Amino acid sequence: MELQMELEVEDIEDYNFDDYNLENVRVRKRYIRDGQNPFEFYNNLEFKRRYRFNKESVLYGILPRIEEGLAKINNRGLPIPPVMQLLICLRYYATASFQLLLGDTMTVSQPTISRIVSRVTLLIASLLKEYIKMPQDEERRNENRRLFNDLGKGNGAIGLLGVDGAIDCTHVRLVDTRFQNISEIYRNRKEYFSLNVQTVVGPRMEFLDIVPEWPGSAHDSRIFRTSLLYIRYIENQLDGILVGDRGYPCLPFLMTPVSNPRTDKETCYNNIQCRTRLIVERTYGVWKRRFPCLSRGLTTKLITSTTIVVACAVLHNMSLIFNDVLSEDDDEFNINDYEEVPVHEPNNEVLDGFAAREALIARMFN
């Protein structure tokens, strides 16, 4: 009886063929998986709709920063090229689809997709300190403060002085939580599971700071008071101010609106403060439209989900550097269900903060 065998290509070099007739051994052929090259198959517009970046940004901007961490030492087993791994991860960010469906689309198995998304996400997120940071040099700080001052101006009004950034929190939905043992503390006020992500945004819609790991039930003010950013302001490592909504405490370095304005000056201050901090809401809209997984929901493990949030923030800042703007008429990924969780507004009037705000208003309208 003739012996019939199937061998993987990578097993051939370790197999002893001396005892068998090679004519009776059937070797299964393997092929490179990228049957259609996305860079050639799609034009730049179609490519960007699918991967959220143009071809140049992927090939010459993102890929060189992570390629070394994705390359295998040898090519045994026909490994997936680093550029294809990056595209698989970007496609997941763009669709938030089930990984099995994504695997079928890219002709890669679901477990492989899961490993690729985790690996690429971790490499991108490792660039956090390079791309997400408060302005370090005086020239950059002064430029940011000038731009924030311009944002607050309107109808001949003056703007706020010394603003470093606009602070706020946004919720990133978590789905399929029944299989992940997610605690009830991740259930927010709208009764769905989420991460409450705190960010500080600059005047160009760039992220300056991010805290991604808090559960959806956590209050904005609690997240801020336990953050490294809060400590840096307390210890005078940072000397400017932040602007935030009423969910935050009024502090000497954090200006919030006046809850019940009684004078025209306080009303005018509220209008200026609102115009200044609206940049953070616009940034969330652009961010979640570029990466719909942040709105539609993350299906990954909790630790991977928080890493994805950081990776998407890094990629957002990189897109600003590349001037890779997302088209406004990109209806395929237009997020219509963007929603924020209402924040309970306790009495956050801190004596020192209240006095600092009153002094600021007095200086503005003198």
N, C-alpha and C positions, 0 to 999 in steps of 0.2 A: 504494500500500500504506500502510495507516494505521500510524502510529508508536505503539508501545506502550512505555511506560517506567515504572519504579518508582523513586520518589524517597524518601529519608529526609526526615523533617520538618525536620531541622536544615539540609538542603541547599537548601530551597526559597528562602530569602532570597537565596542567592548564584547562583541559576540564572536564565538569560536565557530568558524564555518568548516573546519577541517573534516568534521564527521558527516557533513551533508553535501548533497549535490546542489550546487548553487542554482542550477537550472530549475529546481523544484521549489526554490524559496522566492516568495512573492513579496517584494518590498513596497509598502504603501508610499506613494509620492506625496510630498507636502509642498505647498505653494505659499508665496508671500501673500499676506492677507489683504494688502491694500490694492484690491483689484481695480479700483478707480481712485486716482489721485485727486483729492479735493482741490488742490491748488490748480490743477489743469481742468478738472471737470466743471467747476463753477467759475463764473466770472466774479469780479470783486464784490459786486452788490449781493449776489446770491451767497457768496462765501461769508460775508459779514452778517447777513440775516441768520445764518446757521451757527456761526461761531462767535459773534458779537465783536469781532475785531477784523480789520482788513488784513490782507495777506502779508503786507510788509511788517505790520506790528507783531504778527505771530512769528514770522521767520527771523526778523532782525531785532525785535524788541524783547519779546517774552522768552522765546526758546533759548537764546544764548545764556540767559540767567539761570536756567534749570537743566540744561541739556546734559551736563556732566553727571548730575545725580540720577538721570534716567538711563544712561547708556550702560550696557552690560560689558563686562571685561572681554568676553568673547561672544561670537555670534552663534554659538551652539543652540540649536532648537529654533532657529529663525525668530529671534525676539522682535517684538513690535518696536519700530523706530521711535525715538524720543518725540519727534514731531507729531506722529500719529497718536502717541499717548497724550500729548498736550491737547490735540484736537478732540479726543474722546472726552477729556475732562471739561473742556470749554463747551462741548455739546451738552454735557450733563448740566452745567450751570445755565445753559440757555433754554433747556427744555423742562428740567425738573421731572423728566419722565422716569418710568421704572427702568432700572438698570438692565433688566432682561430684554426689554424692547430696544434699548440703546445698543445692547450687545448684538442683537439680530441685525440692526441697521449697520453697524460697523463690522459685522461678521466676526465678532469676538465673543467668547463665552461670558456669562454673567459674573462668575467669580473673578475672571480676569479684569472685567470692567470695574468691579468693586475695588480691586487692588490698585488699578491704575488711578482711579479717582482719588483714593486715599494718598497714594504716593505723590502724585502731581500737586494735589492740594497742599500737602505738607511742605513741599519744596517752595511753592509760591508764598505760602504764609511765613516761611522762614526769612523772607525779605522784609518783614514788618518794620524793623528798626531803620531800614534804609529808606523806605518809601512813606512811612507814616510817623511823623514826628513834629513836635512843636518847633517853630522857627528858632534856629540856634544863634545865628549872627544878628547883630544889631540892624544891619541894613535890611535883612529880610523881615524882621519884626516891624520896623518902621513902615515898610512897604505894605505889609498886611494891615497895619493899623490905619494907614491912609485909605486903603481900599474899603475897609469896614466903615470908616467915616463917610466915604462917598455913598455907601449903601444906605446909610441912615438919612441922607439928605433927600428932601422932596418938597416941592412948592416953596422953595427959598429957605427951608429950614436948615438948621445946622445938624451935624451928625455927632455920634458918640466918639469920644477920644480914648485912645489907649486900649482898644478892643483887640484881644488876641484871637478869639474864636467864638463861634456860636455852638452851644451845647444842647443836646437833646437825646432822647432815646427812641428807638424804633423796634417793633416786634417782628421777628423772623419766625414764621410758622414751622412747627414740627409735625410731621404726619407719620402714620403707621406707628404711633407710639405704643400701641398695645403689645408690640413685639419687642420693644426696647426697654421695658421696665422703667419708663419715665415716671418720676414722682409727680404727685398732684401739685407740687409747688410750681411746676411749669405751666399750670393752667392759669391763664390770665383773666382779666375782668370780662372779656367777651366769651369766656368759656371754651377757648381752644388752647392747645399747648403751643408754647412759643419760647424763644429766647428774647430777653429784653436787652437790646444792644445799645450801649451808650457810645456816642461819638462826639468829637469836637470837629467842626468843619471850618475851613478857612474861606476867605472871600472869593477864591477862584473855584469853589466847590470841591476843594481837596480835603481829604481826611487828615487831621492833625493828631488825633488820638482815638483809640477804640478800646472798649471793654466788652467782649463778646459773650461771656460765659454765664451771665446771671439769668435765673429762671423768669418766666413771664409774669409771675406774681410779685416780683420784687419792685419796689417803688423807686422812681427815678432818683429821688434825693438820697436814698440809702445807697444806691449804686455809686453816686458821686462821692459821698462822704467816706466810702471805703476804698476809693480809687487812689492810685499813685499820683494822678494829676492833682487831686485835692491836697495831698501831702506836699507836693512841690509848691503849691501856692501858699500853704500855711507856713512853710519854711522859707518863703521869699526867694525860692529858686526861680520863680516866674513873677514878673512885676506888673503885668497888665491885668486886664479884666476879661471875663467871659460874659456872654449874654445868654439867658435862658428863659423858659416860660415859667408859669406859676407853680409847676411841679417841683421846682428847685427852691432851696432856701435863699433868701437875699443875704449876701455876704459882702464883705469889702471888695472881694475879687470876683463876685458873681452878681451881676445886675439883672433883676427880674422886674416885671411890670408892677406898677402901683395897683394894689387890689381895688381900692375904691378912690379914684382920683377926685380931689376936692377943688383943685385949682386948674386954671388953664395951663399953667406950666407943667403940672403933673400929667394932664391929658396929652399935651404935646410931647412930653417925654415918652409916654407909652407908645405913641405913634412912631416915634423915631426908633425906640427900642424894638418894636415889632418889625419894622422894615429891615433893621439890622440883622435880626435873627432868622428871618424868613429864608435866608440862604441855606439853612440846614434842611428845611423841608423840601426845597427844590433839589438839593443834593440827594435826598432819599428817593425822590421820584426818578431821577436819572439813574441812580445806582440800581434800583429794583427793576427798572425797565431794561437795563443792559443785562442784568442777571436775574431772570424771572424766577429762578429757584428760590430766591429770598422771599418772594411773595406767594408763590404757589405751594411752597412747603418743601422741607428737606426730608428725604426718606432714609438718610444715613444714620449711623450710630451717633450718639450725642457728642462724643469727643470729636468725631469727624465733622459734625454739623458746625460746631464752634470754629473749627479750623477753616471750613468753607467760608464762613462769614469773614474771617480775617483775610483769606485769599482773595475774595471778591473785592474787599476794600483796597488791597494792594493793587489788584488789576485795575480798579477804578482810577487810582492815582497814576498808574502807568499810562492809562488811556489819555489822561490830561497832558502828560509829558509828550506822548506821541502825537497829540492833537488829533486823536482818532475819535471823531465825534459820531455819535449814534444818530441816525436820521430820525427826524420828528415824525415822519409818516410811516414808520415801521410798525404797521398795524398787526403783523403776525404775532408780535410779542408785546403788544400794548397791554399794560396792566390796568384793567378797569376796576379790579376789586381791591385796590390799595386802600388799606384801612388802618387806622391807629386806634389803640386802646385808650379810652378816656382815663385820665390820671386824676386820682383824688387829690384835691388841693387843700392840704392842711394849712394852718397858720404858720408860714415859714418866715415870718418877720423876725429876724435876729437883730438885736439892739445895735451891734456894730455895723451890720449890713444896712439897716434902716438909716443910720446916721450917714453912712458913706453915700447912699443913694440920694438922700436929701442934699448933701453937699455937692454931689454931681449935678443935680437939677439946678441948684443955685448958681453954680459956675456956668452952666450951659446958657442960662437966660439972664445973666447979668448985663 
